[in-house]
């Protein structure tokens, strides 16, 4: 059974940076399509960015130029580098994985989430 766990969340001032990690066990993350999601208070969960199995990445417009997805195959870990953070980025962030090459729903595995809070 594949398990995912996020880390790296915390409290940061607007304009600051954080790097989130998603560590996979029970599988090799390079064989899956991956995505980062977030859910803010009172809002629906939304995708932030995703990674195709071939390594290509994509992002929603609100985070383009600020967020970057990368990975470390040796550590079986995916990262989300978040720069120029805004208060509206405050949310619980989740990583997800899909058995297949394309990052589309449904996702097969989810992490428990990590809290990111951006103060104004």
Secondary structure, DSSP 8 states (H G I E B T S, - for coil): --EEEEE--EEEETT--EEEEEEEESS-GGGSEEEEEEE-TTS--EEEEEE-TTS-EEE-GGGTTTEEEEEEGGGTEEEEEE-S--GGG-EEEEEEEESSSS--S--SEE---EEEEEE-
